[in-house]
Amino acid sequence: MLRESVNTSGQNYEFKAVTGMAETESDIPEAALLADFAEAVVNRDATTIDQLRAQIVERLGEAEAVDAAAIAAAFHGFVRVADST
């Protein structure tokens, strides 16, 4: 999924930036904020999710916050399906 979306965007992304392992800056806007949000989703930390969601809306916009939440939920779901098979 990620590979194909990168191919269609025509931009250069360093996905290690999201995991904190990048050696260079990333083209992903607010990568650290999005990584923290994903981590909070995985940890089911509702308080942190609410705080980070507000920051994402403020810095990136409401539509991007919805996208971030949908992506985090989808990947969380993929793991649950994979674990159940």
C-alpha positions as CSV (number, residue, x, y, z in Angstrom):
1,M,0.0,0.0,0.0
2,L,2.6,2.5,1.0
3,R,4.8,1.7,-2.0
4,E,2.0,2.3,-4.5
5,S,0.9,5.6,-2.9
6,V,4.5,6.9,-3.0
7,N,4.7,5.8,-6.7
8,T,1.6,7.9,-7.5
9,S,2.6,10.9,-5.5
10,G,6.0,11.4,-7.3
11,Q,7.6,12.6,-4.1
12,N,10.5,11.2,-2.2
13,Y,9.7,9.8,1.3
14,E,12.1,8.4,3.9
15,F,9.9,6.0,5.8
16,K,12.5,5.5,8.5
17,A,11.7,9.0,9.5
18,V,8.4,7.8,10.9
19,T,10.1,5.2,13.0
20,G,12.8,7.5,14.2
21,M,15.5,5.7,12.4
22,A,16.1,8.2,9.5
23,E,19.5,9.7,8.9
24,T,18.2,12.6,6.8
25,E,15.2,14.9,6.9
26,S,11.9,13.5,5.5
27,D,9.5,15.0,3.0
28,I,6.7,13.8,5.2
29,P,5.2,16.9,6.9
30,E,5.2,16.6,10.7
31,A,6.6,13.1,10.5
32,A,7.5,13.0,14.2
33,L,4.0,14.1,15.2
34,L,2.4,11.5,13.0
35,A,4.7,8.8,14.4
36,D,3.7,9.8,18.0
37,F,0.0,9.7,17.0
38,A,0.4,6.2,15.5
39,E,2.3,5.1,18.7
40,A,-0.6,6.4,20.8
41,V,-3.1,4.5,18.7
42,V,-1.2,1.3,19.1
43,N,-0.9,1.9,22.9
44,R,-4.6,2.8,23.1
45,D,-3.7,5.9,25.0
46,A,-6.9,8.0,24.6
47,T,-5.6,11.1,26.4
48,T,-2.5,11.3,24.2
49,I,-4.5,10.5,21.0
50,D,-6.8,13.4,21.8
51,Q,-3.9,15.8,22.4
52,L,-2.0,14.7,19.3
53,R,-5.2,14.8,17.1
54,A,-5.6,18.4,18.1
55,Q,-2.0,19.2,17.2
56,I,-2.4,17.4,13.8
57,V,-5.5,19.5,13.0
58,E,-3.7,22.7,14.0
59,R,-0.5,22.0,12.1
60,L,-1.8,20.0,9.1
61,G,-5.5,20.5,8.8
62,E,-8.7,18.6,9.6
63,A,-8.7,16.5,6.4
64,E,-5.1,15.4,7.2
65,A,-6.1,14.5,10.7
66,V,-8.9,12.3,9.4
67,D,-6.4,10.7,7.0
68,A,-3.9,10.0,9.8
69,A,-6.6,8.4,12.0
70,A,-7.9,6.3,9.1
71,I,-4.4,5.1,8.2
72,A,-3.6,4.3,11.9
73,A,-6.8,2.4,12.3
74,A,-6.4,0.5,9.1
75,F,-2.9,-0.7,10.0
76,H,-4.0,-1.5,13.5
77,G,-6.7,-3.6,11.9
78,F,-4.3,-5.3,9.5
79,V,-2.2,-6.5,12.4
80,R,-5.2,-7.9,14.2
81,V,-6.3,-9.8,11.1
82,A,-2.8,-11.2,10.6
83,D,-2.5,-12.2,14.2
84,S,-5.8,-14.1,14.0
85,T,-4.9,-16.2,11.1
